[in-house]
Amino acid sequence: MSLSLPAAGLALAQIQEVTVTAQRRPSPESTTPVAMSVLQSDELNQAGIDSPAAIGARLPNVQLDNAADGLHITMRGVSSADTTEKGDPSAAFLLDGVYIARPQIQNLSFYDLERVEVLRGPQGTLYGRNTTAGVVNVISKAPVDQFEAWVAGEIGNYNSRKASAMLNVPVNDMLAVRAALSANRHDSYLRNAQGTTNELGKDRDDLSARLSARLRLNRDATLLLRYDHSKVDDNNDSFVPDTNFYSGVASGRPLWRGAGRDAQLTNAFVPPNAAPEQGYSHKTTSGIGADLAWDLGPATLYYLGAHRSYTHDALANFYYRVAPAIALGVRQNFGGDYSQNSHELRLASNGDGALSAQAGLYYFREQSSQTYTFRDLQLIGLPPYYVFPHGPTVADSKAVFGQATYRMTDRLSLTAGARYTADKKSRVGSTNFQQGPVFNPATDFALLNAASLRAHQTTWRLGADYGLAPSTLLYASAATGYKAGGFNDGCLAGAVEAGLACPGALAVPAATLLYQPETVRSYEAGVKTRFWHDKASLNLAAFHYDYRNLQLSGVAIVAGAPRFVTANAGEASVKGLEAEGRLALTPHDRISYALALLDAHYVRYSPDGVHDWSGHKLDRSPSHAFTLGYEHSFALPACELAAGLRSRRSAAAIIAVPTQLLQYRVPAYTESEATLHYRPRGAQWSLLARVKNIENKVRPIAIDSFGMAVPSDPRTLDVRMDYRF
């Protein structure tokens, strides 16, 4: 049946439904009782979002920052600064449902994606530990039963050039395969004024590929196999001194300088003790996974298993503040090997009965070894080589979980779920004081770093949702989340590992060596509605969190030498309101918006036992932020032309370094982007022009204990051409 012109126009103007898997089963986003945002493939391509760090600016109460030490995910004011092998994030990052533990390999290329689902709030029942803040699930496109192919190329400023391609082939009725690849390069955003010819970081050079195959084993069972591989050759020198942005750091009260963009992006630090070397970072990561769905009639059996590996070799030139007004140049070499295996077996009920349920078993194991080597610290009494060889570092996690929803009436449903997690962590290594690059027992000294812990936790979720109208859903939930505990450098008296003993004089107490799990209890209520003949949508959520043992990290002086230390921060409170939606004014005009109000602060916390930070804001938690986007398509006879403009206004926020008692205030900012899309009618090719950060302002997105600040990206421009076969 064909639509009349008015009806066709109405259909074009409506907000299209999105199917998501936020609750581990397909459901319309508008009836999924979870605070979440979804970015689909077309939206990602249109906005030029080619890495996870680019999505946070479009979502309420979400920030994703690509810092020098990996991807920092902040949701509703909750984040984690410990990206070392012993640390865990507060928000889980998933690729096709597989948990990726290391932040250093989370900020990989986006290409040939189906969608990105961002779930805000603790997701401890269905997604497990380390989801106290939420979940980012990146979902790639699976093979389909028709031939598809496309190629794309981009060029832009900073010598940016990108290429990507995809080929999908249905081999027969049982097998379809899909291959995709992406290559990205651009020069450094930073300027070198150190008097050397070294290139600096904030650059990009990566090559990624994915091969997937979908096999119908029989009428009821489908197996999806995926293999991906990425090689990244960029530069770890992606920071500048914090004094580029702030004055008064030496006095302990940083004040925003308001320097221009060029000055903020210039590294003019000339080390008094050592000449910088050319920095680099070489990462290689690969993964293989199997995703099985077997319809057994009353229920479907799912298996999701994966093996991932990651190697990293890097050299960075640190700006290393050793006293309020004194900084040294420190060369740091790093080498690491990581591997992880995960398996999940899950059974989910089928049918439209009053009761729907799922339950499963989960196992995760990560093993790694790494060596951190710091040079040039002789002026503070350390030897020429201050080395941390660690490994094996092992993390094991096992869980059993279940969740059920019972439909009390046609409108009212109740949900209950729980997950029991048992964790085991261990690490063996040392802190070495060496005269040369290789440890010499005759001249060098090593302190044992050895720790292990076992922990278990039960997380739960209770929820209710009510269909107030056919297009309006009310929901409320109470849930808990859990982030695993860990350990710092040092050892317990009497421990012996790897031929090293831990005498009482060098031992540390268990309360210092180990830090406790981070837990949260969350209360949330929301509404999801569509109105004005499905031409407008609104997702509204209000929430309140009670945090215990928030984990904060930084460098502190321990036994006369700098160490990276994580400690628990007592209590924190988070509460806020989020609104997100779209408005289809006409078939040619669309508006999108997102509003976030947030009050995230410490309730009880003293970073040093003397100063009281109660009432101070949590990191990266602006009191409000607002995003507004407008898109217009022009009805032209010879072509399709669409223009878009999006702008985000954020209030001021804090980046704190508790071990140094420093709080850096990042002022309020506005950041905008624009797009122009052109396609001749009936053509297989199209052009897309984009500009990001129209204001060309930068700000620090991360500041560490040494005084190194990572700037945000300056203005970038690019043009993309697509050809679809």
Secondary structure by P-SEA (a helix, b strand, c coil): ccccaaaaaaaaacbbbbbbccccbbbbccccccccccccaaaaaaaccccccccccccccbbbbbccccbbbbccccccccccccccccbbbbccccccccccccccccccccbbbbbccccccccccccccbbbbbbccccccccccbbbbbbbccbbbbbbbbbbbcccccbbbbbbbbbbbbccccccccccccccccbbbbbbbbbbbbbcccccbbbbbbbbbbbbbcccccccccccccccccccbbbbcccccccccccccccccccccccbbbbbbbbcbbbbbbbcccbbbbbbbbbbbbbbbbbbbbbccccccbbbbbbbbbbbbbbbbbbbbbbbbbcccccccccbbbbbbbbbcbbbbbcccccccccccbbbbbccbbbbbbbccbbbbbcccccbbbbbbbbbbbbbbbbbbbbccccccccccccbbbbbbbbccccccccccccccccccccbbbbcccbbbbbbbbcccccccccccccccccccccccccccbbbbbbbbbbbcccccccccccbbbbbbbbbbbbcbbbbbbbbbccccccbbbbbccbbbbbbbbbbbcccccccbbbbbbbbbbbbbbcccccccccccccccccccccbbbbbbbbbbbbcccbbbbbbbbbbbbcbbbbbbccccbbbbbcccccbbbbbbbbccccccbbbbbccccccbbbbccccccbbbbbccccccbbbbbbcc
